[in-house]
Amino acid sequence: MTDLMNLKAWQRQALLLIAFVLVAAPLVGFRAVNDKPLSVYDEWQYADRVHAVTQGHLFMRDGEQVSGWGEVARACRGVERILPPLACTPDPAISKGTPNYAGPDPAPYFVLTGLAAAVPLKVGIVDNPVIAGRLVGIFWAGLSMWTLWLLARAFGATRPAAAVAASTVLLVPAFLQQYIHMTPHALDIPVGAFTALASLKFLRREWPVWVLPLAALTIVGVKGSNIVIAVAVGIAFAAVVLWPGTIERRDRLRAPVAGAVLMTSTLALFVGHRALISATRVADYDPPGFYAVPGLDWQAVTVDSAKFLSTRGEGMLGAPAVWLVLAMGGTALAVWAGLLRDPAPYVRQFAPGYLLGAAIGAVVPDVMVFATTEQYFAVHLRYGLAVFPLGIAFAALLLRTRTAIVLAFGFLVLYAAMPALLSLDTVAI
C-alpha cells in the first residue's frame, strides 16, 4: 500500500512538472523566437557548443575554437549591446579563430540541450539551430518552477504561496533571461533547489544519504559558480549543531555527517573535473578581455560579497527588485531570530545558511577562479542563482493570507512588465 501511495505521489509530481512546462511555454517560447540578438552573457559560445552536440560532437575540449557555424550565427544575429547584426557571413575583423571559452564548462547542460534541440531540427519543426536550442529553455523553466514549488512546500509554505514562489522563474527578469537564451545557468535554480531539498529531507530522515553525492554531482556537473549552494547548505549544517533549538541530539549528529558527505563529494568531483579538463586540453590560449590579474583586489571581492543579498550593480531593474531582496533576506532574518512561529523542522537552521552562504558564497568563485586560472571576474547576479531558491522559499513563508498572495503576485506581474512599460534594457540585470 505504501509503495502504491508513493507511486501515486510521483505521478502527481510528474503531472505538476508537465503543468509548469505548459505554463512556461508561451512566454519563454515567444521570447526565444523573437529575441534575435545573441545574449551578451556568452550565448555565442554556448550556442556553438549546443550546435556541436546536434551535429554529433557531444564533448568539447578546452582550447577548441568556435566553429564556422558559430561565426556565421554571431554575424547574422549580432550580440546585445556590443555587436550589431552584419551580413550573414563572418566578418574578417571579428573572425580570428576565437577559442570557445565554454569548452571547459561541464558537459551535461550542453549535451542535454543539444540532444533535445536535435529532435525538432531533424523532424523539420524548426529549421534554425539557435531557436531550437533556445526552445529547450521551456523545459528548463518548467523544471525550475517545479523544484521551487517542492522546496517552498518543504519549508512549510502553503500551496498558493508555493505557486507564487514558482512564478518568480517567469516574472523576475533576471531569472527569465536564463531560459530565453542558451546558457548553463538555466539549470542553476533546479540545482540549488534540489541540493537544499536533499539536505533538508536527509536531516528529516525522509531521504537516504546517497542523495547528497547526487546533489554534489549536479553542483559540479552544471556550472562551477553553483558552489554557492554547497557553501550555504554547509553553513546550515553547522547551524544545526551550533543552534539546535529543539532538535534531539541523535538527529543533530546527522548534520556533520551530511556536511562531510556533501563537501567531500563536491570537492572530489570538482578536482576530478579540473583534472579531466587539463588532461584533454588541445591548446592553450589567452584569457578573454582583461581578466588576467597578478592578484585579487580584496576591496573588489568585498564588494562582490554583497551582490547576492542586494541589488548592487544590477542596473535599472534593480530598484524594484529591492522588495524581493528584502522579502527573502527579511524573512530569513525573522526565522533565524525565532520571530516566525512554529517553522517546519530545520527551516530555522537554513536561515543563516542562506544569509551567510550568499555572502561567503559570492567570494568563493572569486578565489576559485583566481586559484585555477589567475583571473578575476566580477561576480554577477547570475552566479548566485543556485542560492536564490532558499531565499524564495523563505519569502514564501510571508504569504499566509489571501491578501498577501494577491499583492505578491501583483507585484511580480508589474515587475515583469516594467521592461516593456518603461523601455528598460533587460541586459543590465
Sequence and secondary structure as in RCSB ss.txt:
>XXXX:A:sequence
MTDLMNLKAWQRQALLLIAFVLVAAPLVGFRAVNDKPLSVYDEWQYADRVHAVTQGHLFMRDGEQVSGWGEVARA
CRGVERILPPLACTPDPAISKGTPNYAGPDPAPYFVLTGLAAAVPLKVGIVDNPVIAGRLVGIFWAGLSMWTLWL
LARAFGATRPAAAVAASTVLLVPAFLQQYIHMTPHALDIPVGAFTALASLKFLRREWPVWVLPLAALTIVGVKGS
NIVIAVAVGIAFAAVVLWPGTIERRDRLRAPVAGAVLMTSTLALFVGHRALISATRVADYDPPGFYAVPGLDWQA
VTVDSAKFLSTRGEGMLGAPAVWLVLAMGGTALAVWAGLLRDPAPYVRQFAPGYLLGAAIGAVVPDVMVFATTEQ
YFAVHLRYGLAVFPLGIAFAALLLRTRTAIVLAFGFLVLYAAMPALLSLDTVAI
>XXXX:A:secstr
 HHHHHHHHHHHHHHHHHHHHHHHHHHHHHHHHH  SB TTTHHHHHHHHHHHHTT     TT B  HHHHHHHH
HH BTTTB    SS  TTT S  B TTTTS SHHHHHHHHHHHHHHHHTS   HHHHHHHTHHHHHHHHHHHHHH
HHHHHT  HHHHHHHHHHHHHSHHHHHHHHS  GGGGHHHHHHHHHHHHHHHHTTSS TTHHHHHHHHHHHH GG
GHHHHHHHHHHHHHHHHS TT  HHHHTHHHHHHHHHHHHHHHHHHHHHHHHHHH       STT B SS  HHH
HHHHTTTTSS TT  TTHHHHHHHHHHHHHHHHHHHTT SSS  TTHHHHHHHHHHHHHHHHHHHHHHHHHHHSB
     GGGGGGGHHHHHHHHHTT  SHHHHHHHHHHHHHHHHHHHHHT  TT  
